[in-house]
Amino acid sequence: MPAALLGLALLSGAVLALPDSAAHAADTLISQGRSVTASSTENAATQAAAAVDGDTGTRWASAFSDQQWLQVDLGATATISRVVLNWEAAYGKSYQIQVSQDGANWTTVHSTTTGTGGTETLNVTGTGRYVRMNGITRGTAYGYSLWEFQVFGSFGGSTPQCGTEDAARGHQATASSTENAGTPASAAVDGNAGTRWASAFSDQQWLQVDLGGSQQICQVVLNWEAAYGRSYRIQVSQDGANWTTVHSTTTGTGGTETLNVTGTGRYVRMNGTARGTAYGYSLWDFQVRTGGVPPITGGGDLGPNVLVFDPSTPGIQAKVDEVFRKQEANQFGSDRYALLFKPGTYSGINAQIGFYTSIAGLGLNPDDTTFNGDVTVDAGWFNGNATQNFWRSAENLRLRPVSGTDRWAVSQAAPFRRMHVEGGLNLSPDGYGWASGGYIADSRIDGTVGNYSQQQWYTRDSSIGGFSNAVWNQVFSGVRGAPAQSFPDPPYTTLDSTPVSREKPFLYLDGADYKVFVPAKRTNARGTSWENGGTPGGSIPLDRFYVVKPGATAATINAALAQGLNLLFTPGVHHVDRTITVNRPDTVVLGLGLATIVPDNGVTAMKVGDVDGVRLAGLLFDAGPVNSPVLLQVGPDNATADHSADPTSVQDVFVRVGGAGAGKATTGMVVNSDDTIVDHTWIWRADHGEGVGWETNRSDYGLIVRGDDVLATGLFVEHFNKYDVQWSGERGKTIFFQNEKAYDAPSQAAIQNGAVRGYAAYKVDDAVTTHEAWGLGSYCYYNVDPTIRQDHGFQAPVKPGVRFHDLLVNSLGGNGQFNHVINNVGAPTSGTSTTPSTVVSFP
């Protein structure tokens, strides 16, 4: 911060600070166990959460610089009466205590330039949901470090009301051990003061209770027998695996201990770390009381841009046409729509689908919702050229096209999923103008799929009546009726089955209730999942989803996740000022209508933990004006867990850097978790639109894969400044890859990679021993400097376990050239004929 601004900040704090006064009567600790974030952390052992865990042996520490902050989200607006800072040796000399309603606009309630370190108790007066320590000047050469950051106050003008009922009584209890058959875990929650749980005579021991659902925990009562805990923690959890400490002590007294706590969870446990006697831990009663701040509720309406129709709805065609008029050419606008059709039959419908528009049936199977009509994408808005028909989708419908053939002339980020076409499907625009790639999955097309002018296309786990024509790269896996393998003439790459697949989650109606169906994993899949008995999997009711609408803060979204809710993003643009963190196994994060997430301040928009079975689907991550290190990260650095039985999947998840405005990100997507399925993604550094230029929307890497056993099916990555795909994980597989190198490279020197001319579109790192890929294409169009030469499109170590099938590179109109296809193998492109150079097998 410049000196002038720093002085202004201090002056502002002095003006707004209120004199110390006696603490309010309703003075309750309301910060412990809450969601907390910080400007930085010194290392992995000093995370922000350690400052609100009630454990004075753990701490948050910042980087060794000014200005740094730590803030806590109280979950609701509170009246703040006192803040206690328990500093480690590295303290703040000059800092502010600030409150905010939205986590963005702050009011200073205490300011000092003479902080003393140690424990500072600050009586303040303020109101807000968020409270932060805003450090301006450090008291040492190190960072800022707090053993505990405690906020005291009340909600709604009074102390939160804690219930009087014992929420644990009669619920399932488990323990680390029992002393004997007469002291089971259940005895501590049976309401009988004459029965008890007792553990083995050793440390560490625990007792936990499952409340049956997520609740706000406000009090825990421990009624100890003579064998008590001297040192223990009270912890809460949503899943029984990942725990948050809400109370910690090393001076337990035994007898009856009544502990006021603040936390949210389904599971509550006493985690004993040191006994008070030579015996074990023994509790006559373990009571849990709930209340306080109400939990975030799931379900509710889907917002104004989700339009739901049934066969009796008047004016369906007029409404669909109205949306199309708005969206036909709205390539970089902010409007988003989902058109949802209840089960039944609709006649005379031609649903033309424009940008950021999704159309879907609300049945459990495609045949539940029938159109005697069409779902159409054409390219009239772009003079018959479909190469920019991006960001739209069709899903879960049966079509009976009026002419016998439906038209779906799209390019990237336009999935056609779970569709049944009782007729043919034409993938080209009217007049057979250019189209540039698309994706079909889990669909049945009774007639012929007419490829015509589509340059590349991928079809997975479907049934088709036939396929005609090919341009450069048409790929099939698990498709009944697919043409035989024949690359490069015609350029068909055909795999009999898909090694691992799992269909995308989808919203449907069960009677009058909305639910999300979550399909199960399939191995060696072939044909659709929904014919012959229906799709295996399970359903989640909508009330288990936090319905995210534009304007919801990242703090609220994270609180909903911490509470155990899934996420349903409604159509719109969702701005976040902190990372959305998905750490619960099997969480579903589903977007409707190309819901778009934008990080405003250079954070990573979303991170997924190293956990099983997270489903991300139907989202667009759009870079903000401040550079983000990565937009979507699946798994932390150095993730090692085995997820083969229940992998995380990333489906119809798109990444964009620039185009809709200035945006920057070092990397589009990083996959660290083993066994992840990346099923249809377009990761795009914009070559047109607003905020476009070699440095203006700089982004060096599209996709980085570090996890082992990662499978990509339908991988589209384009225009990044360095490697579009860089793969260092073992046993990776890719089925279909489409790429264009960055058009706007200003010179040969700008893309020089050491002694290599140009960065490969798809690079497998030298240390990898096993990797396999099928149907990969890379194209160059260096229109700024057509003299640029690219040594190769693909780079990989020459090892028996590293195998590529059906590769091509192409120079579009002679704007730049490739010297080889992969490494030093494959003929160069030449001239202006736009004729691919191919390699059938490598090595």
DRENGUFI-6192 format. One record per residue (C-alpha): residue in three letters; z, x, y. Coordinates in steps of 0.1 Angstrom, whole numbers, padded with zeros to 4 digits, always signed. Example, Ala and Ser with C-alpha at 12.3 -4.5 7.8 and 13.67 -1.06 7.14 Angstrom:
2
ALA+0078+0123-0045 SER+0071+0137-0011 
***
This chain:
843
MET+0000+0000+0000 PRO-0009+0015+0034 ALA+0021+0024+0056 ALA+0014-0003+0081 LEU+0012-0030+0055 LEU+0044-0016+0038 GLY+0063-0019+0071 LEU+0050-0055+0076 ALA+0061-0064+0040 LEU+0096-0051+0047 LEU+0098-0068+0080 SER+0086-0100+0065 GLY+0112-0097+0038 ALA+0139-0091+0064 VAL+0129-0122+0084 LEU+0129-0144+0053 ALA+0160-0131+0037 LEU+0190-0154+0038 PRO+0226-0143+0042 ASP+0246-0139+0010 SER+0268-0169+0002 ALA+0290-0180-0025 ALA+0273-0188-0058 HIS+0266-0225-0063 ALA+0288-0244-0086 ALA+0259-0252-0110 ASP+0254-0215-0117 THR+0238-0212-0152 LEU+0218-0183-0167 ILE+0183-0198-0168 SER+0160-0167-0173 GLN+0171-0155-0207 GLY+0143-0157-0234 ARG+0118-0170-0208 SER+0082-0158-0205 VAL+0081-0126-0185 THR+0054-0103-0172 ALA+0053-0070-0153 SER+0029-0049-0132 SER+0031-0021-0158 THR+0051-0007-0186 GLU+0061+0029-0192 ASN+0054+0026-0229 ALA+0053+0002-0259 ALA+0091+0004-0262 THR+0098-0008-0227 GLN+0080-0041-0225 ALA+0088-0067-0199 ALA+0105-0091-0224 ALA+0133-0066-0230 ALA+0147-0074-0195 VAL+0154-0110-0204 ASP+0164-0107-0241 GLY+0202-0106-0234 ASP+0204-0072-0251 THR+0217-0045-0228 GLY+0205-0019-0252 THR+0168-0027-0245 ARG+0150-0023-0212 TRP+0118-0028-0192 ALA+0105+0003-0175 SER+0075+0006-0152 ALA+0049+0033-0146 PHE+0061+0062-0124 SER+0047+0048-0092 ASP+0051+0023-0064 GLN+0046-0007-0060 GLN+0058-0024-0092 TRP+0072-0058-0101 LEU+0088-0078-0129 GLN+0087-0116-0129 VAL+0100-0144-0150 ASP+0086-0179-0155 LEU+0116-0203-0157 GLY+0093-0231-0172 ALA+0101-0255-0144 THR+0111-0256-0107 ALA+0147-0245-0103 THR+0172-0240-0075 ILE+0181-0203-0076 SER+0216-0193-0066 ARG+0221-0157-0080 VAL+0201-0128-0094 VAL+0217-0099-0113 LEU+0199-0066-0117 ASN+0213-0044-0144 TRP+0195-0011-0136 GLU+0190+0018-0159 ALA+0192+0052-0142 ALA+0157+0047-0128 TYR+0164+0020-0101 GLY+0148+0005-0070 LYS+0159+0019-0036 SER+0137-0006-0017 TYR+0128-0040-0033 GLN+0126-0077-0027 ILE+0137-0107-0047 GLN+0110-0134-0044 VAL+0105-0169-0056 SER+0073-0189-0061 GLN+0061-0223-0073 ASP+0027-0211-0087 GLY+0032-0174-0095 ALA+0007-0165-0066 ASN+0024-0174-0033 TRP+0058-0158-0028 THR+0088-0163-0006 THR+0113-0135-0002 VAL+0150-0146-0006 HIS+0165-0111-0006 SER+0153-0077+0007 THR+0169-0043+0008 THR+0160-0007+0016 THR+0194+0006+0003 GLY+0195-0004-0033 THR+0224+0013-0052 GLY+0213+0011-0088 GLY+0239+0001-0114 THR+0246-0036-0116 GLU+0237-0054-0084 THR+0247-0091-0081 LEU+0227-0108-0054 ASN+0237-0143-0041 VAL+0205-0160-0029 THR+0192-0194-0019 GLY+0157-0204-0030 THR+0136-0228-0051 GLY+0108-0219-0074 ARG+0095-0218-0110 TYR+0089-0180-0108 VAL+0113-0153-0098 ARG+0105-0116-0094 MET+0118-0083-0084 ASN+0092-0067-0063 GLY+0099-0030-0061 ILE+0085-0011-0031 THR+0103+0023-0032 ARG+0119+0039-0062 GLY+0153+0056-0062 THR+0142+0084-0086 ALA+0110+0102-0096 TYR+0107+0078-0125 GLY+0097+0042-0124 TYR+0117+0010-0121 SER+0139+0003-0152 LEU+0161-0028-0159 TRP+0184-0033-0188 GLU+0186-0070-0178 PHE+0170-0092-0151 GLN+0192-0124-0149 VAL+0185-0154-0128 PHE+0212-0181-0123 GLY+0207-0216-0110 SER+0199-0252-0120 PHE+0170-0275-0126 GLY+0165-0307-0107 GLY+0194-0300-0084 SER+0220-0299-0113 THR+0228-0280-0144 PRO+0204-0288-0172 GLN+0220-0314-0195 CYS+0226-0299-0230 GLY+0228-0325-0258 THR+0259-0332-0277 GLU+0243-0337-0311 ASP+0241-0308-0336 ALA+0203-0304-0340 ALA+0209-0280-0370 ARG+0230-0304-0391 GLY+0213-0313-0424 HIS+0183-0291-0418 GLN+0170-0265-0441 ALA+0190-0232-0438 THR+0182-0199-0454 ALA+0200-0165-0453 SER+0195-0129-0461 SER+0221-0131-0489 THR+0251-0151-0502 GLU+0284-0138-0514 ASN+0283-0162-0544 ALA+0271-0195-0555 GLY+0299-0213-0537 THR+0289-0200-0502 PRO+0252-0210-0498 ALA+0234-0211-0465 SER+0233-0249-0465 ALA+0271-0250-0462 ALA+0269-0238-0426 VAL+0249-0268-0415 ASP+0264-0296-0436 GLY+0289-0307-0410 ASN+0318-0300-0433 ALA+0343-0276-0418 GLY+0357-0270-0452 THR+0326-0254-0466 ARG+0310-0221-0455 TRP+0282-0196-0458 ALA+0292-0161-0466 SER+0269-0130-0469 ALA+0270-0099-0490 PHE+0295-0072-0478 SER+0269-0052-0459 ASP+0248-0050-0427 GLN+0223-0062-0416 GLN+0226-0100-0425 TRP+0212-0132-0411 LEU+0214-0170-0413 GLN+0187-0192-0399 VAL+0180-0229-0396 ASP+0146-0247-0394 LEU+0150-0275-0368 GLY+0118-0291-0381 GLY+0099-0288-0348 SER+0099-0268-0316 GLN+0128-0276-0293 GLN+0145-0263-0261 ILE+0177-0245-0273 CYS+0205-0246-0248 GLN+0237-0239-0269 VAL+0247-0223-0301 VAL+0282-0227-0316 LEU+0295-0202-0342 ASN+0326-0213-0361 TRP+0336-0181-0379 GLU+0357-0178-0410 ALA+0380-0146-0410 ALA+0349-0125-0418 TYR+0330-0125-0385 GLY+0303-0106-0367 ARG+0313-0080-0342 SER+0277-0073-0331 TYR+0250-0099-0335 ARG+0221-0116-0318 ILE+0211-0152-0315 GLN+0173-0155-0318 VAL+0146-0182-0317 SER+0112-0183-0332 GLN+0082-0207-0334 ASP+0071-0194-0369 GLY+0101-0179-0386 ALA+0085-0145-0383 ASN+0083-0134-0347 TRP+0117-0136-0329 THR+0130-0137-0293 THR+0166-0128-0286 VAL+0184-0153-0263 HIS+0219-0139-0267 SER+0232-0105-0277 THR+0267-0091-0280 THR+0285-0060-0294 THR+0320-0075-0287 GLY+0321-0107-0309 THR+0356-0122-0311 GLY+0354-0143-0342 GLY+0370-0178-0342 THR+0348-0204-0324 GLU+0322-0189-0300 THR+0303-0213-0278 LEU+0272-0196-0264 ASN+0251-0211-0236 VAL+0215-0199-0242 THR+0180-0207-0230 GLY+0150-0206-0253 THR+0124-0225-0272 GLY+0117-0225-0309 ARG+0116-0243-0342 TYR+0138-0217-0359 VAL+0172-0204-0348 ARG+0192-0176-0364 MET+0223-0155-0361 ASN+0212-0119-0368 GLY+0243-0099-0376 THR+0241-0061-0370 ALA+0277-0050-0373 ARG+0306-0068-0391 GLY+0341-0073-0377 THR+0358-0068-0411 ALA+0351-0050-0444 TYR+0338-0083-0458 GLY+0305-0099-0449 TYR+0295-0125-0423 SER+0310-0160-0429 LEU+0305-0192-0409 TRP+0322-0225-0415 ASP+0296-0240-0390 PHE+0264-0230-0373 GLN+0256-0256-0347 VAL+0226-0258-0324 ARG+0223-0280-0294 THR+0191-0288-0275 GLY+0181-0301-0241 GLY+0176-0286-0206 VAL+0140-0280-0194 PRO+0117-0304-0212 PRO+0091-0287-0235 ILE+0054-0288-0227 THR+0039-0318-0242 GLY+0007-0318-0263 GLY-0022-0343-0263 GLY-0032-0365-0234 ASP-0065-0373-0219 LEU-0094-0349-0220 GLY-0103-0349-0184 PRO-0131-0364-0163 ASN-0159-0342-0177 VAL-0155-0353-0213 LEU-0176-0385-0216 VAL-0169-0405-0247 PHE-0193-0432-0259 ASP-0194-0458-0286 PRO-0224-0479-0297 SER-0213-0508-0274 THR-0210-0486-0242 PRO-0234-0499-0216 GLY-0258-0476-0199 ILE-0255-0446-0222 GLN-0290-0434-0215 ALA-0285-0436-0178 LYS-0253-0416-0179 VAL-0267-0389-0202 ASP-0297-0387-0178 GLU-0274-0383-0148 VAL-0256-0354-0164 PHE-0289-0338-0173 ARG-0302-0341-0137 LYS-0272-0322-0125 GLN-0274-0295-0153 GLU-0311-0290-0160 ALA-0315-0260-0137 ASN-0278-0254-0129 GLN-0278-0220-0146 PHE-0248-0204-0128 GLY-0230-0235-0115 SER-0194-0245-0121 ASP-0200-0280-0136 ARG-0192-0284-0173 TYR-0197-0314-0196 ALA-0189-0326-0231 LEU-0208-0357-0243 LEU-0189-0371-0273 PHE-0201-0400-0295 LYS-0178-0421-0317 PRO-0190-0428-0352 GLY-0217-0455-0354 THR-0254-0459-0348 TYR-0271-0454-0314 SER-0307-0465-0309 GLY-0333-0455-0283 ILE-0314-0424-0271 ASN-0330-0392-0259 ALA-0302-0369-0249 GLN-0317-0341-0229 ILE-0292-0312-0228 GLY-0290-0289-0198 PHE-0267-0259-0189 TYR-0230-0260-0198 THR-0234-0293-0217 SER-0223-0299-0253 ILE-0232-0330-0273 ALA-0212-0338-0304 GLY-0204-0366-0328 LEU-0168-0376-0334 GLY-0171-0383-0371 LEU-0156-0362-0398 ASN-0191-0357-0411 PRO-0225-0355-0393 ASP-0238-0386-0410 ASP-0209-0407-0395 THR-0227-0406-0361 THR-0264-0415-0361 PHE-0290-0413-0333 ASN-0322-0432-0338 GLY-0335-0409-0312 ASP-0334-0373-0301 VAL-0313-0345-0287 THR-0338-0325-0267 VAL-0340-0291-0250 ASP-0372-0282-0233 ALA-0381-0259-0204 GLY-0398-0280-0177 TRP-0374-0266-0152 PHE-0387-0231-0158 ASN-0424-0238-0160 GLY-0424-0241-0198 ASN-0406-0208-0205 ALA-0374-0213-0226 THR-0361-0177-0224 GLN-0333-0187-0200 ASN-0322-0219-0218 PHE-0286-0206-0224 TRP-0251-0221-0227 ARG-0254-0255-0244 SER-0248-0269-0278 ALA-0253-0297-0303 GLU-0229-0305-0331 ASN-0220-0330-0358 LEU-0248-0356-0354 ARG-0275-0372-0376 LEU-0308-0374-0358 ARG-0338-0396-0367 PRO-0363-0383-0341 VAL-0387-0408-0326 SER-0417-0386-0333 GLY-0404-0373-0365 THR-0396-0339-0350 ASP-0367-0330-0327 ARG-0372-0303-0300 TRP-0345-0276-0296 ALA-0362-0249-0274 VAL-0333-0226-0265 SER-0325-0189-0263 GLN-0290-0173-0265 ALA-0256-0190-0265 ALA-0270-0224-0276 PRO-0257-0232-0311 PHE-0271-0260-0333 ARG-0242-0266-0357 ARG-0233-0291-0384 MET-0264-0312-0376 HIS-0285-0334-0399 VAL-0321-0339-0388 GLU-0340-0365-0408 GLY-0373-0349-0398 GLY-0385-0316-0384 LEU-0371-0293-0358 ASN-0393-0276-0332 LEU-0378-0244-0317 SER-0404-0239-0290 PRO-0409-0255-0256 ASP-0437-0280-0249 GLY-0469-0259-0246 TYR-0454-0232-0269 GLY-0441-0210-0241 TRP-0418-0182-0249 ALA-0383-0186-0263 SER-0359-0158-0271 GLY-0336-0164-0300 GLY-0310-0189-0312 TYR-0287-0200-0340 ILE-0284-0227-0366 ALA-0254-0231-0389 ASP-0241-0256-0415 SER-0270-0279-0408 ARG-0295-0299-0429 ILE-0331-0302-0416 ASP-0350-0324-0440 GLY-0384-0314-0426 THR-0398-0281-0415 VAL-0383-0258-0389 GLY-0411-0248-0366 ASN-0403-0214-0352 TYR-0436-0210-0332 SER-0429-0188-0302 GLN-0393-0179-0309 GLN-0390-0141-0308 GLN-0359-0140-0330 TRP-0337-0166-0348 TYR-0308-0167-0372 THR-0300-0195-0396 ARG-0268-0195-0417 ASP-0255-0217-0446 SER-0279-0246-0442 SER-0306-0265-0460 ILE-0341-0268-0446 GLY-0373-0284-0458 GLY-0393-0253-0448 PHE-0398-0227-0421 SER-0431-0219-0403 ASN-0442-0190-0382 ALA-0424-0159-0371 VAL-0426-0135-0342 TRP-0403-0104-0344 ASN-0371-0111-0363 GLN-0362-0142-0382 VAL-0331-0140-0404 PHE-0315-0163-0430 SER-0283-0161-0450 GLY-0272-0188-0475 VAL-0300-0211-0465 ARG-0315-0234-0491 GLY-0353-0237-0485 ALA-0355-0204-0466 PRO-0387-0183-0469 ALA-0386-0154-0492 GLN-0378-0119-0481 SER-0409-0104-0466 PHE-0400-0082-0436 PRO-0419-0069-0417 ASP-0450-0091-0425 PRO-0440-0118-0418 PRO-0407-0106-0404 TYR-0384-0127-0426 THR-0350-0112-0437 THR-0335-0134-0463 LEU-0301-0131-0480 ASP-0293-0155-0508 SER-0257-0161-0495 THR-0233-0153-0467 PRO-0205-0130-0479 VAL-0178-0147-0460 SER-0180-0177-0436 ARG-0158-0203-0421 GLU-0172-0231-0400 LYS-0161-0238-0364 PRO-0132-0261-0357 PHE-0142-0294-0342 LEU-0128-0325-0325 TYR-0131-0358-0344 LEU-0116-0393-0344 ASP-0093-0405-0372 GLY-0092-0442-0364 ALA-0080-0442-0328 ASP-0064-0408-0330 TYR-0081-0375-0320 LYS-0077-0346-0344 VAL-0092-0312-0348 PHE-0106-0303-0382 VAL-0102-0267-0392 PRO-0126-0258-0420 ALA-0115-0234-0448 LYS-0130-0200-0456 ARG-0159-0198-0479 THR-0171-0168-0499 ASN-0207-0162-0510 ALA-0216-0194-0491 ARG-0249-0212-0496 GLY-0260-0245-0481 THR-0239-0268-0458 SER-0202-0272-0461 TRP-0201-0310-0456 GLU-0225-0323-0483 ASN-0213-0330-0518 GLY-0177-0341-0510 GLY-0171-0330-0475 THR-0159-0298-0458 PRO-0128-0282-0473 GLY-0100-0276-0447 GLY-0073-0295-0429 SER-0066-0315-0397 ILE-0043-0309-0367 PRO-0034-0339-0345 LEU-0042-0336-0308 ASP-0005-0338-0299 ARG-0002-0303-0314 PHE-0026-0290-0287 TYR-0019-0283-0251 VAL-0048-0298-0233 VAL-0057-0272-0207 LYS-0073-0285-0175 PRO-0087-0264-0146 GLY-0057-0254-0124 ALA-0033-0248-0153 THR-0017-0214-0149 ALA-0018-0187-0175 ALA+0020-0188-0175 THR+0020-0224-0185 ILE-0007-0217-0211 ASN+0014-0189-0226 ALA+0045-0211-0225 ALA+0026-0237-0245 LEU+0015-0211-0270 ALA+0051-0198-0273 GLN+0062-0233-0280 GLY+0039-0235-0310 LEU+0011-0255-0295 ASN-0026-0248-0300 LEU-0050-0249-0270 LEU-0078-0273-0262 PHE-0097-0261-0230 THR-0114-0290-0213 PRO-0148-0285-0196 GLY-0145-0265-0164 VAL-0138-0231-0150 HIS-0102-0219-0157 HIS-0089-0190-0136 VAL-0061-0168-0150 ASP-0040-0142-0132 ARG-0025-0128-0164 THR-0035-0124-0200 ILE-0034-0154-0223 THR-0016-0140-0254 VAL-0022-0156-0288 ASN+0004-0142-0312 ARG+0011-0171-0336 PRO-0008-0171-0370 ASP-0034-0199-0374 THR-0034-0208-0338 VAL-0066-0228-0328 VAL-0081-0221-0293 LEU-0110-0245-0289 GLY-0131-0251-0258 LEU-0151-0282-0249 GLY-0183-0282-0228 LEU-0185-0244-0226 ALA-0151-0241-0210 THR-0150-0209-0190 ILE-0121-0184-0185 VAL-0122-0161-0156 PRO-0096-0133-0149 ASP-0091-0131-0112 ASN-0072-0098-0109 GLY-0086-0074-0134 VAL-0064-0084-0164 THR-0077-0089-0199 ALA-0084-0126-0201 MET-0072-0131-0237 LYS-0055-0110-0264 VAL-0050-0120-0300 GLY-0021-0105-0320 ASP-0025-0088-0354 VAL-0018-0121-0371 ASP-0036-0142-0397 GLY-0061-0170-0391 VAL-0065-0174-0354 ARG-0095-0195-0346 LEU-0113-0189-0312 ALA-0142-0212-0306 GLY-0164-0227-0279 LEU-0154-0205-0250 LEU-0172-0185-0223 PHE-0153-0155-0208 ASP-0167-0146-0174 ALA-0158-0113-0157 GLY-0140-0116-0123 PRO-0146-0095-0092 VAL-0119-0069-0101 ASN-0128-0048-0131 SER-0111-0058-0164 PRO-0106-0032-0191 VAL-0118-0058-0216 LEU-0124-0096-0214 LEU-0115-0106-0250 GLN-0094-0084-0273 VAL-0088-0094-0309 GLY-0059-0075-0323 PRO-0038-0048-0306 ASP-0047-0011-0306 ASN-0041+0005-0340 ALA-0039-0029-0358 THR-0034-0024-0395 ALA-0025-0058-0411 ASP-0046-0072-0440 HIS-0061-0106-0431 SER-0086-0109-0459 ALA-0070-0141-0472 ASP-0069-0158-0438 PRO-0091-0139-0413 THR-0093-0145-0375 SER-0127-0160-0365 VAL-0145-0159-0332 GLN-0172-0186-0331 ASP-0195-0196-0303 VAL-0175-0174-0280 PHE-0196-0159-0252 VAL-0190-0131-0227 ARG-0207-0127-0194 VAL-0205-0099-0168 GLY-0222-0109-0135 GLY-0248-0136-0129 ALA-0224-0163-0117 GLY-0212-0138-0090 ALA-0199-0103-0088 GLY-0180-0093-0120 LYS-0170-0062-0138 ALA-0155-0053-0171 THR-0154-0019-0189 THR-0159-0037-0222 GLY-0169-0072-0231 MET-0151-0077-0264 VAL-0129-0055-0286 VAL-0122-0063-0322 ASN-0092-0043-0336 SER-0080-0067-0363 ASP-0092-0061-0399 ASP-0113-0088-0416 THR-0123-0106-0384 ILE-0153-0129-0386 VAL-0175-0128-0354 ASP-0198-0158-0360 HIS-0223-0162-0332 THR-0216-0145-0299 TRP-0237-0136-0269 ILE-0221-0107-0250 TRP-0243-0104-0218 ARG-0243-0081-0188 ALA-0264-0102-0165 ASP-0299-0090-0155 HIS-0304-0119-0131 GLY-0284-0143-0109 GLU-0258-0132-0083 GLY-0238-0100-0084 VAL-0264-0081-0104 GLY-0271-0043-0101 TRP-0266-0011-0121 GLU-0232-0005-0105 THR-0226-0040-0090 ASN-0218-0056-0124 ARG-0211-0023-0142 SER-0200-0028-0178 ASP-0203+0002-0202 TYR-0198-0014-0236 GLY-0206-0049-0249 LEU-0187-0050-0283 ILE-0164-0023-0297 VAL-0153-0028-0334 ARG-0124-0008-0346 GLY-0111-0031-0373 ASP-0120-0026-0410 ASP-0139-0052-0430 VAL-0152-0070-0399 LEU-0183-0093-0404 ALA-0207-0103-0377 THR-0231-0132-0383 GLY-0254-0139-0354 LEU-0247-0110-0330 PHE-0264-0111-0296 VAL-0254-0082-0272 GLU-0275-0072-0242 HIS-0279-0050-0211 PHE-0248-0029-0211 ASN-0247+0004-0192 LYS-0239+0025-0223 TYR-0235+0014-0259 ASP-0241-0023-0265 VAL-0223-0022-0299 GLN-0201+0007-0310 TRP-0186+0004-0345 SER-0159+0027-0359 GLY-0142+0004-0384 GLU-0149+0009-0421 ARG-0169-0015-0444 GLY-0183-0035-0414 LYS-0213-0058-0420 THR-0237-0074-0396 ILE-0262-0101-0404 PHE-0287-0105-0376 PHE-0285-0085-0343 GLN-0305-0091-0312 ASN-0305-0067-0282 GLU-0322-0058-0250 LYS-0313-0025-0233 ALA-0303-0027-0197 TYR-0334-0035-0176 ASP-0320-0021-0144 ALA-0314+0016-0154 PRO-0325+0034-0123 SER-0337+0066-0140 GLN-0338+0087-0172 ALA-0308+0106-0159 ALA-0287+0074-0155 ILE-0288+0067-0192 GLN-0287+0103-0205 ASN-0262+0106-0233 GLY-0256+0144-0236 ALA-0287+0157-0254 VAL-0297+0122-0265 ARG-0320+0102-0243 GLY-0304+0068-0239 TYR-0274+0051-0256 ALA-0282+0033-0288 ALA-0281-0004-0289 TYR-0260-0003-0321 LYS-0240+0028-0329 VAL-0220+0034-0361 ASP-0196+0063-0355 ASP-0200+0095-0374 ALA-0167+0092-0393 VAL-0176+0059-0409 THR-0184+0061-0446 THR-0194+0025-0454 HIS-0214+0000-0433 GLU-0242-0024-0439 ALA-0265-0044-0417 TRP-0295-0067-0421 GLY-0321-0079-0396 LEU-0315-0059-0364 GLY-0338-0057-0333 SER-0336-0039-0300 TYR-0360-0042-0271 CYS-0365-0022-0239 TYR-0378-0034-0206 TYR-0371-0007-0181 ASN-0388-0023-0152 VAL-0371-0003-0125 ASP-0383+0030-0141 PRO-0410+0023-0168 THR-0412+0060-0176 ILE-0377+0060-0193 ARG-0378+0069-0230 GLN-0350+0059-0254 ASP-0346+0082-0284 HIS-0337+0054-0307 GLY-0324+0018-0309 PHE-0299+0025-0337 GLN-0277+0055-0345 ALA-0256+0060-0377 PRO-0243+0087-0399 VAL-0266+0096-0429 LYS-0242+0087-0458 PRO-0248+0068-0491 GLY-0225+0040-0480 VAL-0241+0034-0446 ARG-0272+0012-0452 PHE-0295-0007-0428 HIS-0322-0032-0438 ASP-0351-0045-0417 LEU-0348-0028-0383 LEU-0372-0030-0354 VAL-0375-0017-0319 ASN-0400-0030-0293 SER-0412-0020-0258 LEU-0418-0052-0238 GLY-0451-0047-0220 GLY-0448-0009-0220 ASN-0418-0008-0196 GLY-0401+0022-0212 GLN-0405+0033-0248 PHE-0385+0041-0279 ASN-0391+0074-0297 HIS-0377+0062-0330 VAL-0361+0032-0346 ILE-0329+0047-0361 ASN-0318+0083-0356 ASN-0351+0102-0359 VAL-0366+0078-0383 GLY-0394+0053-0375 ALA-0425+0055-0354 PRO-0424+0054-0316 THR-0435+0024-0296 SER-0464+0030-0274 GLY-0487+0014-0249 THR-0483-0021-0235 SER-0491-0042-0266 THR-0454-0053-0273 THR-0459-0043-0309 PRO-0426-0036-0328 SER-0420-0004-0347 THR-0401-0012-0379 VAL-0380+0004-0406 VAL-0375-0016-0438 SER-0346+0005-0453 PHE-0323+0033-0441 PRO-0315+0058-0453 
***
